[in-house]
Amino acid sequence: MSRRLPTIHRITEHDAGPYRLERLDLEFANGERRHYERLHGRGHGAVVVVPMLDEDTVLLVREYAAGVHRYELGLVKGRIDAGETPEQAANRELKEEAGYGAREVTVLRALTLAPTYMSHEAYLVLARDLYPERLPGDEPEELEVVPWKLDRLHELILREDFSEGRSIAALFIAREWLRTQTA
């Protein structure tokens, strides 16, 4: 079913730290009026990197997660800097966080976090043909790199210290994409 998008009658903006909060005055096709809020990031998007050490092994990183106050396993991820493509940002973040570069980087798709109220998009990037190379990053401590076999993904998703939704989704998407490439 295709619906006409609501009419935006007015948008007011407010500063919200690293985000810009917008309040929208909307009118839906049935005449109902509502006020919605949405957050816009101040950057150029983000990347979530699936670095493949070999055809069966992904590299995870363990880093401090302030939101849940614990160390979390997850994928390499970070901001896209001004002037960078998602591929360039993925390779830079991979070097900073995991100590590897990639000769082959492929954007698989964009992921959203909470599209009902955020405009944030993160590009899912598959990194292959890795080689050792480290760049200084903005992390306060060196991140632990943890190799994980994709055929043990069912174990990983049940771990308490692996809870970030983008990392979980990215691994399943990458695994299925890789399967279709070798079939």
N, C-alpha and C positions, 0 to 999 in steps of 0.2 A: 504494500500500500504506500503510495507516494502522497505526502502531505506538503502543503504550502508552508514555508518557514514563517514563524511569527514575525510580525512587523515590529521593528525597534523604533519606539517613539522618542526615547531619550537615553543617553548614556552619560553617567557622571563618573568621574575618575577620582580615586583616592590613593595616596601613597601607602603601601603596606610592606615596608622593608624591601626585601629582594623582589617583591611582586608589585604589580599595579592592580588594585582592586577596582573593578568596574561594576556599577549598578545599572542594570538595564530595565527600562520600562517597556514591557512587551505586551502585544496584543495577538492572541491566537486566532486562527481562522474562524473559530466558533464565537468570537467576540469577547472571550474571557481576557481580562487584563491581569498581569502579574508582574512582580518585581523579582528579578533574578540577580545574583551576584556571580562574577567570574574573576578568576585570577589570571593575570598574564605575567609570565616570567620576563625579566629584564635582559635575558641573554639571547642567544641565537640557536637555542635548542640543546639537545644532549645526545650522547651516544651510549649504547649498551653494547659491549664487545664480547663476542663468543670466540675466544682465542683457542684454536685447535692445535695442540702440540703435535698430534698425529691424527690419523683418520678416526681414532676411537677415543681420544683423550682431550678433554677441555681443561683449561687452566682457570681456577678460581682464585680469588684473593680473600684473605681474612683481614678485616679492618674494623676499627672502632666505629660503632653506630650510635651517635649521640641520642637519636630519637628513642631508642629502646635501651640505652646504656648497657651495651654488651658488645662483644666482638661477634661480627657476622661474616659468614661465608657468602660470597656473591661474585658476580661477574665484574670485570673492569668496566667502569663507567665514568662519565664526566661531561663537562660543558663543551660545546662547540664554541671556540673563540672567534671573534670577528675576523672575517676573511678566510676562514677554514671551511673545507667541505666536510661532510660527515666522515668520509674515508680518512682524511688527514687528521681529524680530531681523534678518531678511533686509534690510529697508529701512534699518535702522540701519547694518548692516555695509556695505551698498552705498554709503551716504553717507560712511562713514569711509574705506573703502578705494578707491573709484573716483570719489568726488565727484559722485555722482548719487543721486537719489531715484526712486522708482517710484510711479506712480499706480495701477498694477495689479500685484498680487502674487498668485501662485497656487501653492499647495503641490501638487506633482505626486505625490510619494511619499516614503517614508522609505528611506534607504540604510543598510546596515550596513557596518562595516569588516572585521572578522574575527569573524563571529558564533559560530564554534566556541569562542572564548575571550574575547570582549569583548561587553559589553552596549551599546556606543556606537551611537547612531543619529544620522544627520544627515538633515534634511529637505531635499529637493530643491525649490527655490523658483524659479519662473519670474517674472522682473520685466520688465514692459513699460511703455510710455508713460513713458519716463525724462525727467527734468528735472535741470538742474545744481543741486546742493546738497551742500556739504561739511560734515561734522561732524569734530571732532577724534577721532582714534582712538588706539590703543595701539601702532601701528607706530613704530619708531624713525626711519623715513625715509618720505617720500612715495612711494607705489607708482606705478610706471609703468602707465598704462592703454593696452592694446593692442586696437584693434578687429580682429575676425577674422570673415570671411565663413563662414557655415555650410557653403556649398558647397565650401569648402576644408578641411573637417574631416579629410579623408583625409591632407592634408599636415601638419596640426597634430599628429595622433596619432603621427607618425613623428619628431617633433622630440625631440632629447635633453633639451631644457629644458622639456618638457611631459610629465611622467611620473606625476602624481598620479592614482590610480585613480578617486577620487570625481569629479574633474573630467572625466575621459574618459567615464565612465559617464553622468554628468549631461548632457553635451552630446549624446550619442546619444539618451538618453531624451527630452530636450527637443526635439531636432530631429524625432523621430518623433511626439511629442505635437503639435507645431506643424503637421506635415503632416496629421494627422488632423483638425485644427480647420479647415483651409482646403480640405480635399477635399470 
